[in-house]
Amino acid sequence: MPPGKDAGVIPEASPVPTDSRLEGPRPTRVRYIVLALTIGAYMITYIDRVVISSAVPSIQKEFGFSIVTMGWILSSFQWAYALFQIPGGWLGDRIGPRRALTWIVTWWSLFTCATILAWSAGSMALIRFLFGAGEAGAFPIATRSLSRWMLPTERGFAQGATHAGSRLGGALTPVLVVLIIARYGWRAAFVCCGSLGFIWAAAWFWYYRDTPDEHRSVNTQERQLIRSSLDLARGSQRTQSIPWKRIVASRQMWIISAMYFCYAYNLGVYLVWFPKYLNDHRGFNLKQMGLYASLPLLAGTAGDIFGGWFSDIWAKWSGDLRTARRMVGAGGFVISGLSIVPACLTTNSMTCVWLSCLSMFALESTVGVSWAITLDIGGDSAGSVSAVMNTFGNVGGAVASALSAYLVMLYGWNAPFLVMAGLSVVATVLYLQINASKRLPMVTA
């Protein structure tokens, strides 16, 4: 093994054999269509998730909910999302992403639409809880859906692109939702957004297959390219035993999970409370709120793509996967934390928005790297590994939704953002201990 190279080296795909006298057909690009469909699923998750954040002022006005009551309604989604992460990831590993994603997208789309039937705080919280139970499996199963399709050298970019899709969906939603609300009321927004999932589920079930070997449109060259990189056995569909004891006993798994708790807490404040913050504290009207709440999420979209892409380039150039993943993730948290403090303390509302954009860009530059790490260390158990990470993340999001309401009530709007800055410091320290080149024990590729 050459000096400086170790298990952290990303393997290069073996060249596709060709006849020396005649160049054979080029590999098809079916895996990129699979990636595009997966990005679509991520977009819909955030469209359906963020619609309520933009509707908060209208819902509060109609039902008279206090900010604390609204905080508990919003956190009910996150608690279900956290509780059902591991069952969702297990489902994807057990029955395959094709069937699993079809079922859960249909489920959560149904309950997105059902939000219009709520008549009280309790009923709305229950509907949001059931909605969250459906969405919980989305990211772990989607990660599993890519584990047998994307090459190792494409993982960071793929994870960055999927999460960029989710943030783009979240960024577009506030603008569209306030326009729908202004004309048709807040209930119409939930029906419009929920209907997208039914269309996607039908397209996914029709096109996607759990392995490249099952897909008719994959030619021999692409199949061989993928197989040579991932070392997949042809037509492997056996049910595998998920090494739960090994996963939960791993110190690295706990470090990754704690880091993701910090990430998801910070993201949760932006997703759930930033529109209300702009409306209530910064004085923006409903239409302005929709526009300026979208800007940090648009910046986050760029951050998702940049972080995953840059970590892949760094790893390929240096041959050091561990350092590439570690430094991009830690650097993102440092910049995000340094941007949050002046964003909340400035008296200029537009300065606050632009600094929040920088903070979200940096925060989101970590997420594609984090999910790529679950593929790096998890192999065929990536769905379950990512589910553990995302469980802790969404506990952070649930805590952020409810705790931020109390912090605002007791200490004002600066308090939630200063807590986020502190968690960015913690996440930086944790990221510097993660080793993406160290596969979890007894986890196969």
N, C-alpha and C positions, 0 to 999 in steps of 0.2 A: 504494500500500500504506500503510495507516495507520501512524503513528509507533509504534515499539515492537513492531511485528509483523514477523515474518520467517519464514524457512522452518521455524522451530520451531513454528509455529501448527498445532494439530491441526484438520484440516478438519471443518466441521460437515456432517452428512449433509444433502443436498438434500431438501426436502420432496417427498413423493410427490404427483404431480399428482392432483387430484380434480375431478369435475364441480362447477361452482360452484352448481348447483341441488340436488345430492344428494351427500352425503358417501359416498365409495367404501368398499370393504372395508378393514379395518385390516390392516396387515402381519402375516403369520403370525410365529411365534416359533421356527421350526425351528432357527435358529442357536443358540438356548439349549439345545435338546435335544442338538445336536452338542457344545456345551460341556460338558453334563452327562456325556455318554459319554466325552469326553476326560478329565474329572476322574476318572471311574471307572478309566480306564487308569492315570492317575498314582497313584491309591490302590493299585492292584495292584502297580505297580512297587515301591513301598516296603514293602508287606506281604511280598512275596517277598524283598526285599532285607534287611529287618530281622529276619526270622524267625531267621536264623543267629546274630545278635548276642544274642538272648535265650536261644538254645540253647547258647551257648559253654560255660557251666559244666558242662552235662550231657555235651557232646561231649568236653570235656577229661577229665572223670571216666572216660568209657568208654574213650577211646583213649590217655589219658596224654599228650596233647600239651602242650608247654611254652607259655608265653605268646608267645614269639618264633615258634614253629612256627604257632601259631594266628594270629599277626599276618600271616604270609606266606600262609596259607590265605585269610584275609579279604581281603588285598590282591590276590589273584589275580583276584577279581571286578573290582576297580577297574581293574587294568591292561587287562583285556579291554574293559571299559566305555570306557576312554579310547581304546584303539587302534581301536575300531570305531565311534566317534562320527561321523567324517567319512564312512566308507562307508554308515553308517546314514542320515545326513542326505541324502547323494547318492541313496540308494535311494528315499527319500520324494519328493525333487524329480523323480526320473526316472520312476517308475511310478505315483506318486500315493499319498497316505496310506491310501486304502481298502485296497488290496492289501498295501501295505508293512506297515502296522500289524497286519493280520490274520496275516501270516506270522511277524513277529517275536514277537508276544505268544504265539502257539502254541509257537514255539521255546523261549522262556525258561520258559514254564510246564512244558514237558516236562522241562527240566533242573532246575527247582526240585524237582519230584517225584523226579528221579533222584538227588538228594543222599542219599537213604536207602540207595543202593547202594554208597556209599563204604566202603572197607575199610582205607584208610591215609591218611596226610597227602597223599601225591602224588595219589591218586585223588580225594580231596575237593577239592584245589586245581584239578585238571583240570575237574571237574564245575562248580565255581564259575566257572572261566574261560569255559567254554562258555555258562553261564548269563549271564555278563556280556556276552559277545559278542551275545547276543540282546537284552538290555535296552538296549544302547548306543544303538540307533536310536530308542528310545521318545520321549524328549523332543524331539529335533530333528524327527522326523516328526510328532509331535503338534503342535508349533509350526507346522509347515507346514500341517497339517490345519485350523488356525484362521485362517491368513493370508488365505484367500479367503472366510471366513465372518464374522469379527468386524469391526465397525466400528472405525476408528482410535480413537474416543473410548471404546471398550470394551476396548482391548488390555491396558492395565495391570490392570484388574479381572480380565479373563479369565486372564492369566498368574498373577496372585495367587491366583485361585480354583483353578486347576489344581495349582499347587504346594501350596496349602493342602490339597487333596485328598490329595496324596502324603504330607504330614506327618501328616494325620489317619490315613491308613492305617498309617503308621509308629508313631503314638501308640497306636493300638488294639492293634497286634500284640503288644507285650510282655505285656500283661495276658492276652490270649487264649492266647498261646503257652505261658506258664507254667502256665496251667490245663490245656491239652492235654498238656503234658509231664508234669505231676504225675499225670495219670490214665492216659495212653496211651503216654508216652515221646516223645522228641524227633523220631523219624521220622514219627510221625503228624502233627506240626505242619507238616512240609514238604509232605506229601501234601494236607492240607486247604488250605493256602495256594496251592499250585500249581494246584489244580483250578479256582480262580476265574478264571484266565486263559483257560481253554478256553471257559468260558461267555461271557466278555466278547468274545472274538474272533468268536464266532458272531453276537453281537448287533451288533457294529460292522460286519461285512461286510454284514449284512442291511439296516441303516438308513443308514449314512453314504454320502455321495457326495462326490467330489472338488471339485465346484463347486455352488453353489446352482442353477444352470441345469439340472443333472442330476437334482435332487431333485423328485419329484412333489408333495411336500407343501408346497413353497415357493410362495406365491402371487405374483402379479405385483408387488404392493406391496412385499413383503419383498425380492424379487429386485431391484427398482428401487432400494430403499433401500440395499442392500448395494453394488450396482453404482455408484451415484452417489457413494458414499463411497470405494470402492476403485478406481474407474475400470477395472473388469474388462471385457474384451470378452466378448460373449455366446458361451457355449459354448467358450471358449478352452481347448484341450486340447493345443496344440502342444508338442512337446518343446523345452525351452529349453536353451540352452547356459549352463552354470554358469560365471560369471566368476572362476575360481579365482585367476588371477594378480592380479586387482584386489583380491580379498578378502584374500589373504595379504600383498599389498604395502601394505595400509592400516595406517598407524600406529595409528589408532583401534582396529582389530581386535586388535592386539597388546596395547593397553592394557586393553581389555575382557577379553581372555583371561587376562592376568596378574591382574587383579582377581578373576576367577572362580576362578583357582587358589587364591587366599587364601580365598575363600568356601567352596569345596568341601573344602579341607583342614580348616577349622574344623568344618564340618558332618560330615565323615567321622569326626572324633574323637567327636562326640556320638552318631552313629548306631552306630558299631562298638564303641566302648569304654566308653560311659557306663554301660550295664547292669553290665558287669564291674567298673568303678570303684566303683559303689555296693555291689556284693556283696563285693568284695575289700578296698576301702579304707575305705568308710563303714560296713561291718558290717551291711548289710541282708540279710535272708534271701531266698530265691528269690521268694516271693510279694511281699514288700515291694519287691524289685528290679524286678519287673514293673510294679508300680503307679507307683513314683517315677521309673522310666526313661521312663514315658509322659508325665509332666507337662511336661517341656521341649518335647517334640514337639507336645503340645496347644497350648502357648504359641506355638510356631512356626507352627502352623496359623492362629492369629489374626494373627500377624505377616505371613504371606503375603497374607491378604486385605487387611489394613490398608495395607501398603506399596503394592501395585498400585492400590488404590482411591484412596488419598491422592494419589499422583503423577498419576493421571488428573484428579482434581478440581483439583489445583493447576494443571496444564497448561491445563485448560479455562478456569479462572478468570483466569489470568494471560496466556494466549496464548503462554507461553514454555515449550516442551517441554523444551528443554535444561536450564534451571534446575530444573524440576520433577523430572525423572528424576535429575539429578545430586545435588540436595540430599537427597532422600529416601534414596538409596542411601548416600551418604557419612554421613548422620546415623545410619543403622542400624548401620554398622560402628563408629562412635564409641561408641554406647551399648553395643553388644555387647562391645567390648574393655574398656570400663570396668567391666563387670559380671563378666567372667571372673576377674579377679585376686582380688577378695574371695571369690568363690565357691570357688576352690580353696584359699585360705589360711585360711578360717574353720574353727574346730574344731567348730562346730555343724553336724551333718549336714543338718538340715532347712533351715537358712539357706543351705547350699550348694545344695540343690535349688531353692529359690525364686529365688536369684540366677541359677542356671542357666536357669530359666524366662525371666527377664528377658533374659538374654543371647541365648537362642534366639529369643525374640520379635523382638528388634532385628535379629539376623542374618537371619532369614527375611523381615523387612520389605524387605530389599534384593533378594530373588530374583525376585519378580514384576516389579520394575522392570528388572532385568537382562535378563530374557527379553523384556519388552516392547521394550527397546532393539534386540534382534535383529530384531524386526518393523519397528521404526521405520527402521532403517538398511538392512535387508536386502531388503524387498519380496518378490518372488516367489522370491528366493534365500534366504529366511529359514531354511529347513531347513539349508542348507549353512553359513550364517553362524552359526547357533546351534550347529551341530555343531562348528565350530572352537572356539567359546567353551567348549562343554561338554567337548571333548577336553582342554583345558588344565585345566579344573575337575577332571576325574576323574583326571588325573595327580596333582593335589593330593590327592584322596581316596585314591589308591593309596599315595602317599608317607605320608600320615597313618596309614593302617592299619598299615604295617610299622614306620615310624619311631617311632610312639608306643610300640610294644612294647619297643623298645630303650631309649627314654627312661625308661620305667617301670623296666626292669631295672637301668639304670645310675644313675638319679637319683631315682626314686620317682614317685609319681602326680601331683605338682604340675607337673613339667616339661612334659608335653604341653599342659597348659592355659595355661602361661605363654607357650609358643610361639604358641598361638592368639591371645593378646592382642597379641603383636608383629605377627602377620600382619593383625590388624584395623587397626592403624595404617597399614600399607602399603596395604591395600585402600582406606582412606579417601583417601589421597593420590591413588591411581589414579582413583578414582571422580570426583574433582573435575576430571579432565581429559577426561571423556567428554562428547561432544556428540551427543545423540540426534537433533538436528534436521539433522545432516549425514549424508545418505545416502551409502553407499559408491559410488564412481565406477562408472558403467556398470551399476548395479543398478536395475532397474525395479520399480515398485510392482505 
